[in-house]
Amino acid sequence: MTAIPDGFQERAYNSEFTNLCGPFYDRTENGKQIELGVLISEKHTNLRGITHGGMLVTIADSALGDAVAQAYNGEVGLVTVSLTSEFFRPAVIGDWVVARATVQKQGRRMAFVDCFLYVNDEKIFRASGVFAIVERKGGR
């Protein structure tokens, strides 16, 4: 089994769904998340033995949302309005999948963000998202 790379720390989400999909790992610099990683295991695969497309979308949506939250210093609530994705190649059991997201534009009501997922620095997936900025509820 692949080891978790140095510099990554396990991340606890305040979401049962996301916790079921994990574990997720953060790599931060200067207090900001720069990468989100997941070690692909059997529970992440589909009937064909490759990572389920929904899992890759979940990784990307998490990284996209994290990037937007950071752009607003965690002071706003967020709702995914739109998410588009392209699958380049599959990830398999034992792959270390890393997400890198970049906010392209942020406004008072909407934010636009892009993300790539990588295995061994090879792009395997791309996603773009639009997030609505909403009132933050319940400490989330």
C-alpha positions in Angstrom: 0.0 0.0 0.0 1.2 3.5 -0.8 2.1 5.7 2.2 0.6 9.1 2.7 3.2 11.6 1.4 5.1 13.9 3.8 3.4 17.2 4.5 -0.1 15.9 4.3 -2.3 15.8 7.5 -5.6 13.9 7.8 -8.6 16.3 7.5 -11.8 16.0 9.5 -14.8 17.3 7.8 -18.0 18.4 9.5 -19.9 16.2 7.0 -20.9 12.5 7.4 -20.9 12.0 3.7 -17.4 13.4 3.2 -16.1 11.5 6.1 -17.5 8.3 4.6 -15.7 9.1 1.3 -12.4 9.8 3.0 -10.1 9.9 4.6 -9.0 13.1 3.0 -5.6 14.8 3.6 -4.5 18.4 3.4 -1.2 19.9 2.5 -0.9 23.5 3.6 1.5 26.3 3.1 1.3 29.5 5.2 -1.9 28.3 6.8 -3.6 27.8 3.4 -4.6 24.5 1.8 -2.7 24.0 -1.4 -3.6 20.4 -2.1 -6.2 17.9 -1.0 -5.2 14.2 -1.3 -7.0 10.8 -1.1 -5.4 7.4 -1.2 -7.7 5.3 -3.4 -8.9 2.1 -1.7 -11.3 -0.7 -2.6 -14.3 1.3 -1.1 -13.7 4.0 -3.7 -14.0 1.7 -6.7 -16.8 0.8 -9.1 -17.8 -2.6 -10.5 -14.9 -2.3 -13.0 -12.3 -2.0 -10.3 -11.4 1.7 -11.0 -12.2 4.7 -8.9 -15.9 5.6 -9.2 -16.5 8.8 -11.2 -18.6 10.1 -8.3 -15.6 9.7 -6.0 -13.4 11.8 -8.3 -16.2 14.4 -8.5 -16.4 14.4 -4.7 -12.7 15.0 -4.3 -12.9 17.9 -6.8 -16.0 19.4 -5.3 -14.3 19.3 -1.8 -11.1 21.0 -3.2 -13.1 23.6 -5.1 -15.2 24.5 -2.1 -12.1 24.6 0.2 -10.4 27.0 -2.3 -13.4 29.3 -2.4 -13.8 29.2 1.4 -10.2 30.2 1.8 -10.6 33.0 -0.7 -13.3 34.5 1.6 -11.3 33.7 4.8 -13.9 31.1 5.8 -16.4 33.9 6.6 -19.2 32.9 4.2 -21.4 29.9 3.4 -21.1 28.3 0.1 -23.4 26.3 -2.2 -22.2 24.5 -5.4 -24.3 26.0 -8.2 -22.6 24.3 -11.2 -19.9 21.7 -11.6 -18.6 20.5 -14.9 -16.0 17.7 -15.2 -13.9 15.8 -17.7 -12.3 12.4 -17.0 -8.9 11.9 -18.6 -7.9 8.5 -17.2 -8.9 6.3 -14.3 -7.4 6.1 -10.9 -6.9 2.6 -9.4 -6.5 1.1 -5.9 -3.3 2.4 -4.4 -3.2 5.6 -6.4 -2.5 8.8 -4.5 -4.9 11.3 -6.0 -4.1 15.0 -5.4 -6.5 17.9 -6.1 -5.2 21.4 -6.8 -7.8 24.1 -7.1 -7.6 27.8 -8.1 -10.1 30.5 -7.7 -10.5 32.3 -11.0 -12.9 35.1 -10.0 -14.6 36.0 -6.8 -17.4 38.4 -6.3 -20.0 39.3 -3.6 -22.5 36.7 -4.8 -20.6 34.1 -6.9 -17.1 32.6 -7.2 -15.6 30.7 -10.1 -13.0 28.0 -9.5 -11.0 25.4 -11.5 -9.5 22.1 -10.3 -7.3 19.3 -11.6 -6.8 15.9 -10.1 -3.4 14.3 -10.5 -1.8 10.9 -10.0 2.0 11.0 -10.1 1.8 14.6 -11.4 -0.3 13.4 -14.4 -3.6 15.1 -14.9 -6.4 12.5 -14.6 -9.5 14.7 -14.2 -10.6 18.4 -14.5 -13.5 20.2 -12.9 -14.8 23.8 -13.0 -17.3 25.0 -10.5 -19.5 28.0 -9.7 -20.3 28.6 -6.1 -23.0 30.9 -4.6 -21.9 33.0 -1.6 -24.6 32.6 1.0 -25.2 33.4 4.7 -23.2 31.1 6.9 -25.4 28.8 9.0 -24.7 26.6 11.9 -20.9 27.2 12.1 -20.2 25.6 8.7 
